[in-house]
Amino acid sequence: MDALHGHWGVAPPKLGDFERWTTLPTFQPHLWQVAWHVESGRVAGQVKPFINEEQNRRRGETEFISVGAPWRRRGLARALIAKALHAQRDAGMSDSVLGVDADNAHDAARLYESCGFRVTRRNMVLRKPLVG
């Protein structure tokens, strides 16, 4: 959660969220790639891919990508993404998708494109405050 602080759409977890998440079919820790900072005992970075069996496709999803501030700009995200893609391939997937906030302060879209991902669809969220 520390690494995702301030990112669009991220909110602190509510009581019971973790327990609910562990019951979902997309909870697949055998595919996860996690880097630990041994000295501090903290997670330095993570990628939590999953395979959505309900889609009936050979497509994995590379999601929950984050690297803590002390470990950014060292190639950790790229290495974890590469390992996540290999894990999906080894599980029989032929391609992988992900979603990204194009305005991400860390230029995540550029990183993902450098890892071989290509933009295939863009979405826009519009907001208007209602006064009165």
C-alpha positions as a Markdown table, in Angstrom:
| # | Residue | x | y | z |
|---|---|---|---|---|
| 1 | Met | 0.0 | 0.0 | 0.0 |
| 2 | Asp | 2.9 | 2.4 | 0.7 |
| 3 | Ala | 4.2 | 2.0 | -2.9 |
| 4 | Leu | 0.7 | 2.8 | -4.3 |
| 5 | His | 0.0 | 5.8 | -2.0 |
| 6 | Gly | -1.3 | 8.7 | -4.1 |
| 7 | His | -2.0 | 6.7 | -7.2 |
| 8 | Trp | -5.3 | 7.2 | -9.0 |
| 9 | Gly | -8.1 | 5.0 | -7.7 |
| 10 | Val | -6.1 | 3.5 | -4.7 |
| 11 | Ala | -7.9 | 3.6 | -1.4 |
| 12 | Pro | -6.9 | 2.0 | 2.0 |
| 13 | Pro | -8.2 | -1.5 | 2.4 |
| 14 | Lys | -11.3 | -2.0 | 4.5 |
| 15 | Leu | -11.8 | -4.6 | 7.1 |
| 16 | Gly | -12.4 | -8.0 | 5.4 |
| 17 | Asp | -11.0 | -6.9 | 2.0 |
| 18 | Phe | -8.0 | -9.2 | 2.2 |
| 19 | Glu | -10.1 | -12.2 | 3.3 |
| 20 | Arg | -12.5 | -11.6 | 0.4 |
| 21 | Trp | -9.6 | -11.3 | -2.0 |
| 22 | Thr | -8.2 | -14.6 | -1.0 |
| 23 | Thr | -11.5 | -16.3 | -2.0 |
| 24 | Leu | -11.5 | -14.9 | -5.6 |
| 25 | Pro | -10.5 | -17.2 | -8.5 |
| 26 | Thr | -8.0 | -14.5 | -9.6 |
| 27 | Phe | -6.1 | -14.9 | -6.3 |
| 28 | Gln | -3.1 | -16.9 | -7.7 |
| 29 | Pro | 0.0 | -16.4 | -5.5 |
| 30 | His | 1.8 | -19.1 | -7.4 |
| 31 | Leu | 2.2 | -16.6 | -10.2 |
| 32 | Trp | 3.3 | -13.6 | -8.1 |
| 33 | Gln | 6.7 | -12.1 | -8.3 |
| 34 | Val | 7.8 | -10.3 | -5.1 |
| 35 | Ala | 11.1 | -8.7 | -4.2 |
| 36 | Trp | 12.0 | -8.4 | -0.5 |
| 37 | His | 14.4 | -5.9 | 1.0 |
| 38 | Val | 16.0 | -8.3 | 3.5 |
| 39 | Glu | 17.5 | -5.8 | 5.8 |
| 40 | Ser | 14.2 | -4.0 | 6.5 |
| 41 | Gly | 11.9 | -7.0 | 6.0 |
| 42 | Arg | 9.8 | -4.9 | 3.7 |
| 43 | Val | 8.4 | -5.7 | 0.2 |
| 44 | Ala | 10.6 | -3.7 | -2.2 |
| 45 | Gly | 8.4 | -4.5 | -5.3 |
| 46 | Gln | 5.7 | -6.8 | -6.5 |
| 47 | Val | 3.8 | -7.9 | -9.6 |
| 48 | Lys | 0.7 | -10.0 | -9.0 |
| 49 | Pro | -0.4 | -11.5 | -12.3 |
| 50 | Phe | -3.4 | -13.8 | -12.6 |
| 51 | Ile | -5.2 | -15.8 | -15.2 |
| 52 | Asn | -8.9 | -15.1 | -15.6 |
| 53 | Glu | -10.2 | -18.6 | -16.4 |
| 54 | Glu | -13.7 | -17.2 | -17.0 |
| 55 | Gln | -12.5 | -15.3 | -20.1 |
| 56 | Asn | -11.7 | -18.6 | -21.8 |
| 57 | Arg | -8.6 | -17.1 | -23.4 |
| 58 | Arg | -4.9 | -17.8 | -23.3 |
| 59 | Arg | -4.3 | -14.3 | -21.9 |
| 60 | Gly | -2.8 | -13.5 | -18.5 |
| 61 | Glu | -3.2 | -10.3 | -16.7 |
| 62 | Thr | -0.1 | -8.5 | -15.3 |
| 63 | Glu | -1.4 | -6.3 | -12.5 |
| 64 | Phe | -0.8 | -4.9 | -9.0 |
| 65 | Ile | 2.6 | -3.6 | -10.1 |
| 66 | Ser | 4.4 | -1.5 | -7.6 |
| 67 | Val | 7.8 | -0.6 | -6.3 |
| 68 | Gly | 8.5 | 1.2 | -3.0 |
| 69 | Ala | 10.0 | 4.6 | -3.3 |
| 70 | Pro | 13.4 | 3.6 | -1.9 |
| 71 | Trp | 13.9 | 1.0 | -4.7 |
| 72 | Arg | 12.5 | 2.9 | -7.7 |
| 73 | Arg | 14.6 | 3.6 | -10.8 |
| 74 | Arg | 16.8 | 0.6 | -10.4 |
| 75 | Gly | 15.2 | -1.8 | -12.9 |
| 76 | Leu | 13.2 | -3.7 | -10.2 |
| 77 | Ala | 9.8 | -3.3 | -11.8 |
| 78 | Arg | 11.2 | -4.4 | -15.2 |
| 79 | Ala | 12.7 | -7.5 | -13.7 |
| 80 | Leu | 9.6 | -8.4 | -11.8 |
| 81 | Ile | 7.4 | -7.8 | -14.9 |
| 82 | Ala | 9.7 | -10.1 | -17.0 |
| 83 | Lys | 9.4 | -12.8 | -14.4 |
| 84 | Ala | 5.7 | -12.4 | -14.2 |
| 85 | Leu | 5.4 | -12.7 | -18.0 |
| 86 | His | 7.5 | -15.9 | -17.9 |
| 87 | Ala | 5.3 | -17.4 | -15.2 |
| 88 | Gln | 2.2 | -16.7 | -17.4 |
| 89 | Arg | 3.9 | -18.2 | -20.4 |
| 90 | Asp | 4.8 | -21.3 | -18.4 |
| 91 | Ala | 1.2 | -21.5 | -17.4 |
| 92 | Gly | 0.2 | -21.7 | -21.0 |
| 93 | Met | -0.7 | -18.1 | -21.8 |
| 94 | Ser | 0.1 | -16.6 | -25.2 |
| 95 | Asp | -0.2 | -13.0 | -24.2 |
| 96 | Ser | -0.8 | -10.7 | -21.3 |
| 97 | Val | -2.7 | -7.4 | -20.7 |
| 98 | Leu | -2.5 | -4.7 | -18.1 |
| 99 | Gly | -4.2 | -1.4 | -17.3 |
| 100 | Val | -2.3 | 1.8 | -16.5 |
| 101 | Asp | -3.1 | 5.4 | -15.5 |
| 102 | Ala | -1.5 | 7.3 | -18.4 |
| 103 | Asp | -0.9 | 10.2 | -16.1 |
| 104 | Asn | 1.0 | 8.1 | -13.6 |
| 105 | Ala | 3.7 | 10.3 | -12.0 |
| 106 | His | 6.3 | 7.6 | -12.5 |
| 107 | Asp | 5.7 | 7.3 | -16.3 |
| 108 | Ala | 4.6 | 3.7 | -15.9 |
| 109 | Ala | 3.1 | 3.5 | -19.4 |
| 110 | Arg | 6.6 | 4.1 | -20.9 |
| 111 | Leu | 8.0 | 1.3 | -18.7 |
| 112 | Tyr | 5.3 | -1.1 | -19.8 |
| 113 | Glu | 5.8 | -0.3 | -23.5 |
| 114 | Ser | 9.5 | -0.8 | -23.1 |
| 115 | Cys | 8.6 | -4.3 | -21.7 |
| 116 | Gly | 6.7 | -5.1 | -24.9 |
| 117 | Phe | 3.2 | -4.0 | -24.0 |
| 118 | Arg | 1.3 | -2.0 | -26.7 |
| 119 | Val | -1.6 | 0.4 | -26.2 |
| 120 | Thr | -4.7 | -1.2 | -27.7 |
| 121 | Arg | -7.4 | 0.8 | -26.0 |
| 122 | Arg | -7.7 | 4.1 | -24.1 |
| 123 | Asn | -10.4 | 5.0 | -21.6 |
| 124 | Met | -11.1 | 8.4 | -20.1 |
| 125 | Val | -12.7 | 9.3 | -16.8 |
| 126 | Leu | -14.4 | 12.7 | -16.6 |
| 127 | Arg | -15.5 | 14.4 | -13.5 |
| 128 | Lys | -17.6 | 17.6 | -12.9 |
| 129 | Pro | -18.2 | 19.0 | -9.4 |
| 130 | Leu | -21.9 | 19.6 | -8.7 |
| 131 | Val | -22.3 | 22.8 | -6.8 |
| 132 | Gly | -25.5 | 23.8 | -5.1 |
